[in-house]
Amino acid sequence: MYYGNYGSFGPYIFLILIPIFLGMWAQHRVSGTYAKWSKVGSRGRLTGAEVADAVMRSGGVNDIEIVEIPGHLTDHYDPGKKRLCLSSENYRGTSLAALGVAAHESGHALQDKVHYPALHLRMNLVPATNFASSLLPLVMIGGFYFRIMGLIELGVGVFLILTVFQLITLPVEFDASKRALQRLNGLGILQGDEMVGARDTLNAAGWTYVAAFVASLSNLLYLVLQMQGGRRR
């Protein structure tokens, strides 16, 4: 059933604008920070692949395949396949940015080794999150643009799942960065002044996860308000 106009859009505008601007700022910051430190080479001249291997071995992780993949900042750890994937610029690169990213992804492998609860909870949520994501086009068109009540309620469920996933992602990513920086420093891979570049790169990347959580939460709150407004009518 179509519920028509819910009244002034004004009170809800901040739920849309704040995530948009935060997301744009976070993306601009991570791109700019990575570009800055990717031009600064490490004195040790180790590649990202070598650093990833050293970090994992220092934590007793010896069964992870390190592979090179195409794309820009497509780096990730695949716990299901026990594979650490690094983009070419970070796999072969020796910059402070490349080593920071490589060490961060290795941090996820260290989490997996010690059965870090948030990582495994996120892994268990992946099927539900993928299903929820597949419903987004329907929710966006029917719920956001046409405000069809049934699809608004569906949207609440979809964004609830996505928001929980993004919330759990925050400690997973920040913990991986913490582990990475500790290993880089403890193993002597980077010296004190070099740590600034790796830390700056990972801190900037962290804001993209914060922005994703804020965006998902804002969409959830917007649809909840729309649903309540529709029921009152």
C-alpha positions as CSV (number, residue, x, y, z in Angstrom):
1,M,0.0,0.0,0.0
2,Y,1.3,3.5,-0.9
3,Y,1.1,6.0,1.9
4,G,1.8,9.1,0.0
5,N,3.6,12.2,1.3
6,Y,4.8,12.0,4.9
7,G,5.1,15.7,5.3
8,S,8.1,18.0,5.3
9,F,11.4,16.4,4.3
10,G,13.3,19.1,6.3
11,P,13.7,17.3,9.6
12,Y,15.3,14.3,7.9
13,I,17.7,16.1,5.7
14,F,20.6,15.9,8.2
15,L,20.3,12.1,8.1
16,I,21.2,12.2,4.4
17,L,23.6,15.1,4.2
18,I,25.8,14.2,7.2
19,P,26.7,10.7,5.9
20,I,27.3,12.0,2.4
21,F,29.7,14.7,3.5
22,L,31.4,12.4,6.0
23,G,31.8,9.7,3.3
24,M,33.2,12.2,0.8
25,W,35.6,13.6,3.5
26,A,36.8,10.1,4.5
27,Q,37.4,9.0,1.0
28,H,39.2,12.2,0.2
29,R,41.4,11.8,3.3
30,V,42.3,8.2,2.7
31,S,43.1,8.9,-1.0
32,G,45.2,11.9,-0.1
33,T,47.0,10.3,2.8
34,Y,47.8,7.1,0.8
35,A,49.0,9.2,-2.1
36,K,51.3,11.2,0.2
37,W,52.9,8.2,1.9
38,S,53.1,6.0,-1.2
39,K,55.8,8.4,-2.4
40,V,57.9,7.9,0.7
41,G,60.0,4.7,0.6
42,S,60.9,2.7,3.6
43,R,64.6,2.5,4.5
44,G,64.5,-1.3,4.8
45,R,63.2,-1.6,1.2
46,L,61.1,-4.6,2.1
47,T,58.1,-5.1,-0.1
48,G,54.5,-5.3,1.1
49,A,54.4,-9.0,0.5
50,E,57.6,-9.5,2.5
51,V,56.3,-7.5,5.4
52,A,53.0,-9.3,5.3
53,D,54.9,-12.6,5.5
54,A,57.1,-11.4,8.4
55,V,54.2,-10.0,10.4
56,M,52.2,-13.2,10.1
57,R,55.1,-15.5,10.9
58,S,55.9,-13.4,14.0
59,G,52.5,-14.3,15.2
60,G,52.8,-18.0,14.4
61,V,50.7,-17.8,11.2
62,N,52.4,-19.9,8.5
63,D,49.6,-21.3,6.4
64,I,48.3,-18.1,4.7
65,E,48.9,-17.7,0.9
66,I,49.9,-14.1,-0.1
67,V,48.7,-13.3,-3.6
68,E,48.9,-10.2,-5.8
69,I,45.5,-8.9,-7.2
70,P,44.7,-6.1,-9.6
71,G,43.0,-2.8,-8.6
72,H,43.7,0.2,-6.4
73,L,43.4,-0.4,-2.6
74,T,41.7,-3.8,-3.2
75,D,43.7,-5.3,-0.4
76,H,41.9,-7.8,1.9
77,Y,42.2,-10.9,3.9
78,D,40.0,-13.9,3.0
79,P,39.5,-16.0,6.1
80,G,37.6,-18.7,4.3
81,K,40.3,-19.4,1.7
82,K,43.2,-18.5,4.1
83,R,44.5,-16.0,1.6
84,L,45.9,-12.5,2.0
85,C,45.3,-10.5,-1.1
86,L,47.4,-7.4,-1.8
87,S,47.0,-5.0,-4.7
88,S,50.0,-4.8,-7.0
89,E,51.1,-1.4,-5.6
90,N,51.2,-2.8,-2.1
91,Y,52.3,-6.3,-3.0
92,R,55.4,-5.0,-4.8
93,G,55.7,-1.6,-3.2
94,T,58.2,-0.5,-0.5
95,S,56.5,2.7,0.5
96,L,55.4,3.5,4.0
97,A,51.8,3.4,2.8
98,A,52.3,0.0,1.2
99,L,53.9,-1.5,4.3
100,G,51.1,-0.1,6.5
101,V,48.4,-1.6,4.4
102,A,50.1,-5.0,4.0
103,A,50.7,-5.1,7.8
104,H,47.0,-4.2,8.4
105,E,45.8,-7.1,6.3
106,S,48.2,-9.4,8.1
107,G,46.6,-8.1,11.3
108,H,43.4,-9.9,10.2
109,A,45.3,-13.1,9.8
110,L,46.6,-12.7,13.4
111,Q,43.0,-12.1,14.6
112,D,42.0,-15.3,12.8
113,K,44.8,-17.2,14.5
114,V,43.7,-16.2,18.0
115,H,39.9,-16.5,17.1
116,Y,39.3,-12.9,17.7
117,P,35.5,-12.8,18.5
118,A,34.5,-9.8,16.5
119,L,36.2,-11.1,13.3
120,H,34.4,-14.5,13.5
121,L,31.1,-12.8,14.3
122,R,31.5,-10.6,11.2
123,M,32.3,-13.7,9.2
124,N,29.1,-15.4,10.4
125,L,27.1,-12.4,9.4
126,V,28.4,-12.3,5.8
127,P,25.6,-14.5,4.3
128,A,22.9,-12.4,5.9
129,T,24.7,-9.2,4.9
130,N,25.0,-10.3,1.3
131,F,21.3,-11.2,1.1
132,A,20.4,-7.9,2.7
133,S,22.6,-6.1,0.1
134,S,20.8,-7.8,-2.7
135,L,17.6,-6.3,-1.6
136,L,18.9,-2.7,-1.5
137,P,17.7,-1.7,-5.1
138,L,14.2,-2.7,-4.2
139,V,14.4,-0.9,-0.8
140,M,15.9,2.2,-2.3
141,I,13.3,2.5,-5.1
142,G,10.2,1.4,-3.2
143,G,11.1,2.6,0.3
144,F,13.1,5.8,-0.2
145,Y,11.6,7.2,-3.4
146,F,8.0,6.0,-3.4
147,R,7.6,5.4,0.3
148,I,5.7,2.2,0.0
149,M,5.0,1.0,3.5
150,G,5.8,-2.7,3.1
151,L,9.1,-1.8,1.5
152,I,9.9,0.7,4.2
153,E,9.5,-2.1,6.8
154,L,11.7,-4.3,4.6
155,G,14.2,-1.5,4.4
156,V,14.3,-1.3,8.2
157,G,15.3,-5.0,8.4
158,V,17.8,-4.6,5.6
159,F,19.6,-1.6,7.1
160,L,19.4,-3.1,10.6
161,I,21.5,-6.1,9.3
162,L,23.9,-3.8,7.4
163,T,24.3,-1.4,10.4
164,V,25.1,-4.3,12.8
165,F,27.6,-5.6,10.3
166,Q,29.2,-2.1,10.0
167,L,29.3,-1.7,13.7
168,I,31.1,-5.0,14.2
169,T,33.5,-4.1,11.4
170,L,34.8,-1.1,13.5
171,P,36.6,-3.0,16.2
172,V,37.8,-5.6,13.7
173,E,39.5,-3.0,11.5
174,F,40.9,-0.8,14.3
175,D,42.2,-3.9,16.1
176,A,43.9,-5.1,12.9
177,S,45.6,-1.7,12.6
178,K,46.7,-1.8,16.2
179,R,48.2,-5.2,15.7
180,A,49.9,-4.1,12.5
181,L,51.6,-1.1,14.0
182,Q,52.8,-3.0,17.0
183,R,54.4,-5.7,14.8
184,L,56.0,-3.1,12.4
185,N,57.6,-1.4,15.4
186,G,58.4,-4.6,17.4
187,L,60.0,-6.3,14.4
188,G,62.1,-3.3,13.6
189,I,60.6,-3.2,10.1
190,L,60.0,0.6,10.4
191,Q,61.9,3.0,12.6
192,G,60.2,5.6,14.8
193,D,60.0,8.4,12.2
194,E,58.8,6.0,9.6
195,M,55.9,4.8,11.8
196,V,54.3,8.2,11.3
197,G,53.5,7.4,7.7
198,A,52.1,3.9,8.4
199,R,50.1,5.1,11.3
200,D,48.7,8.1,9.3
201,T,47.7,5.8,6.4
202,L,45.9,3.4,8.7
203,N,44.2,6.1,10.7
204,A,42.8,7.7,7.5
205,A,41.6,4.3,6.3
206,G,39.8,3.8,9.6
207,W,37.6,6.8,8.9
208,T,36.1,5.1,5.8
209,Y,34.7,2.4,8.1
210,V,33.3,5.0,10.4
211,A,31.7,6.8,7.5
212,A,30.1,3.5,6.3
213,F,28.6,2.8,9.7
214,V,27.2,6.4,10.0
215,A,25.7,6.1,6.5
216,S,24.0,2.8,7.3
217,L,22.8,4.0,10.7
218,S,21.4,7.2,9.1
219,N,19.5,5.2,6.5
220,L,18.1,2.9,9.2
221,L,16.9,5.9,11.3
222,Y,15.4,7.6,8.3
223,L,13.3,4.5,7.4
224,V,12.3,4.0,11.0
225,L,11.0,7.6,11.2
226,Q,9.2,7.1,7.9
227,M,7.6,3.9,9.1
228,Q,6.4,5.5,12.3
229,G,5.0,8.5,10.4
230,G,3.2,6.2,8.0
231,R,1.6,4.2,10.8
232,R,0.4,7.4,12.5
233,R,-1.5,8.2,9.3
